[in-house]
Amino acid sequence: MRAVDVVYEGADGPWIVARVAQRGSETFVEYTDEHVATGADLAPLKHPLDQRSRSFPGATPEHLPGLLSDAGPDSWGRSVLRRDMRRHGIDAPEPLDMLTWLGRRTMGALTFRPVEGPEPADVALVELDRMQDEALRHLAGQDTHDQAAEAVALAAGGSAGGARPKITAARSPEGELIVDHGDLPPGSTPWLVKFHGQDDSASLSVVEASYLEMARTAGISTCEHELLPGSSGTQYLAVRRFDRTVEPGAQPGRVHMATAAGLLEAYPELGQHVGYHDVIRLTRRVTGDVRETTEMVRRAVFNVVAHNRDDHARNIAYLWTPADGWRLAPAFDLTFSLGPRPTFAVAGPGEHYLDVAGKGASITRDDLVGLHKPAGLEPHVVADMVDEAVAAVDEWPTVADRNGVDADTIEHAAARLPALGR
């Protein structure tokens, strides 16, 4: 078995967190003396500090413990990484190989040694429509026709999470949008630029931007965002990275990040089910802060009322720093979504990934108010959240039209909003 070192490079770091090895689908993680001495509980539920060594029996070799999985890429990033590694003669990389190939080009504050990938190319950001075309070719398994766009994808697309194409980018101190390939001009502000998948509407980005606006109106802390126009008129969503801090005169700082899926070791792609009551209890436990718990309930309410059924546990993130401990990351990946369709349903919309009162659809106002119990709140507090979410979602046609969403998409969503069962 080969061994890989996990390194924390956030505030008060760096230090070596653990040594990791893998045999088949089983992963072995052992914390170092150095890490235990810091008192930094980076995986408090499934691998707390008082359990020095742990083995994680994964469902497949791809299934890494949450501490590692949350630092690496999701399906899009893994696809880009595999292509890059094949170009360098590695046809069947193992999961730990992919992490060391990334090295320091990871999400969050954890990095991996030894760094085995090549030095990322210093490439310039090409026109956004060209990046979109390259992403679609890649998703279709086609060879590239745009070497410059492919170079950007390989340099800045391998670390990004999520299923849809995206690249890591940054605003330079002069305000120029540049590629983030792991080394940025001092004082830069890191962003993610999101593109569209094969089956996505050209309105995808403006719909998501509209949902972020509505969520903010409903009192939710959302990620900072802006819409970037391509030469074709298509708009692409850019979101400011919350796992990075801006450091004047220096490289951006890193912030440890974990998803609800990673902290709970419960992954939707493996059929491991959790509900909103689980993530509310998780938030209450790791943050110990009624304000953070209240925020999590507010997000659950909004997702239901706004018909955002792409609400799986990877789309809820937490941040940890030595000074502040655990807190919720800003809300992200909010959009109108029909959700996954149960196997027994032959037609019609799907359901929420996260259930409320055992329901994935037809969730009522009373069901939502019932979330006060796992949160430890008074019922009227959650009832007020429902009213605020309904008022925010009622503005969908106005907000969407202002952002340039096409009329058919506006009408299609409006017919289902607000999405409260009877």
Secondary structure as UniProt FT lines:
FT   STRAND          3..8
FT   TURN            11..12
FT   STRAND          15..23
FT   TURN            24..25
FT   STRAND          26..31
FT   HELIX           33..38
FT   TURN            44..46
FT   TURN            49..50
FT   STRAND          53..57
FT   TURN            61..62
FT   HELIX           66..69
FT   TURN            70..71
FT   HELIX           75..87
FT   TURN            88..89
FT   HELIX           95..102
FT   TURN            103..104
FT   STRAND          110..113
FT   HELIX           128..139
FT   TURN            140..141
FT   HELIX           147..156
FT   STRAND          166..171
FT   TURN            173..174
FT   STRAND          177..179
FT   TURN            186..187
FT   STRAND          189..194
FT   TURN            198..199
FT   TURN            202..203
FT   HELIX           204..217
FT   TURN            218..219
FT   STRAND          225..229
FT   TURN            231..232
FT   STRAND          235..240
FT   TURN            242..243
FT   STRAND          244..245
FT   TURN            248..249
FT   STRAND          253..254
FT   STRAND          256..259
FT   HELIX           260..264
FT   HELIX           268..270
FT   HELIX           276..287
FT   HELIX           290..305
FT   TURN            306..307
FT   HELIX           313..315
FT   STRAND          317..321
FT   TURN            322..324
FT   STRAND          325..328
FT   TURN            343..344
FT   TURN            357..358
FT   HELIX           365..369
FT   TURN            370..371
FT   HELIX           372..375
FT   HELIX           379..393
FT   TURN            394..395
FT   HELIX           396..403
FT   HELIX           407..414
FT   TURN            415..416
//
